[in-house]
Amino acid sequence: MNAAAQTAIGLDEVRALEERYLMRTYKRGAVDFVRGEGALLWDAEGNEYLDFLTGISVCSLGHCHPAVVAAVQEQAARLMHVSNLFYTEPMARLAQRLSDSSLGGRVFFANSGTEANECAIKIARKHAHARGVTASEIVSFESDFHGRTYGSLSATPNLARNEALGPMLPGFLSVPRGDAVALREAVGERTAAVLIEPIQGESGIHPIADEALLAAREACDESGALLIFDEIQTGMGRTGSLWAYQQTPVRPDVLTSAKALGGGMPIGACVTSPAAGEVLEPGDHGSTFAGGPVATAAALAVLDVIDDPALLRRVRELGEALRGRLGELEGIEEVRGRGLMIGVGLAEGIEAATVGADLLQRGLVVNVPNPSTLRLLPPLTIESEHLDRAVESIAASIARLR
Ligand code: PLP
């Protein structure tokens, strides 16, 4: 038993507390994690797990990466918070790094992915308003996921259909995923933005074809709308380039980041082109916590490690090799994705939820985004020995359950 396990109250008691005191918004796996290091996690009983989910692509450098821990500890001991009424150096330096590594404009910091998208939506609406469009529209793809606050939720077609949470914000439309023709038809005079994930994550890892991305770029250029890429899951090296758009023929006007940006600290960012960066003015947007010294110091440490051509090349190579090996397994019908953002489509009759639960029992953490798909988001620093272990576990689990 490890040191952390000795102080933990254990799964049963944690469950009892949750059952009494937490809102029932999450379905959880039956594990109480108490410690993480690199690609490994340990539960309160001291059992070891290999993490192929990384907190849904947040701990992309693995758990408790020494550089991130040191940055957080150092900054937390010096200055944790002063609000956005004053200057702080880590925020300004992080904005510079994000802008210089992508679209070259300005950055607004937020505390989460959904908030980063709220900023992008405000920019799009105000940008359209400057063209004289008052009832503007934002177009997304079916099955896109942009978050759970009302703006982002309204742009998330599957969730926006939940009438009990309505009414949603007006002016959000969707077209079938990857349908270049439908997208072109939907974008017109009134369009403020096309807001899409270049690779859909929550829906089960579905890359959008270059043809559809090019159609979105052209439609935006013709209509004056902004092209916004939600890179909250695809960004920060996950696909083998710092940003996913860099492996496509298209450059967006705005991109949003969160998840892996803070290496485990909550932070989001909306990054713009030079022109889109001029849209918001004092009073248009703000947040008390956003861009605080600890989260931005952590993000700078994360970028120091991830923004490295050798690491990114390795992500592409490992991803290709892993997808190839998974594709050869019996019971796997399709392997989708780019880099280390991988969706495993199981053959008919194999329930992903059952496989996911079985894998957890075997000590492999994966996610099940829909009834036929496993989602794999391992650390970008994963060792080949861990890749072997994961492939063996998945093969054994499917063989038992098919
Ligand atoms: N956009 C994408 C593509 C996401 O994958 C997510 C989260 O899963 C979000 C937005 C929302 O991010 P958050 O949960 O940090 O609000």
Boltz pocket constraint, residues with backbone or C-beta under 6 A from the ligand:
constraints:
  - pocket:
      binder: B
      contacts: [[A, 56], [A, 111], [A, 112], [A, 113], [A, 114], [A, 115], [A, 145], [A, 146], [A, 147], [A, 148], [A, 197], [A, 199], [A, 201], [A, 202], [A, 230], [A, 231], [A, 232], [A, 233], [A, 234], [A, 258], [A, 259]]
      max_distance: 6.0
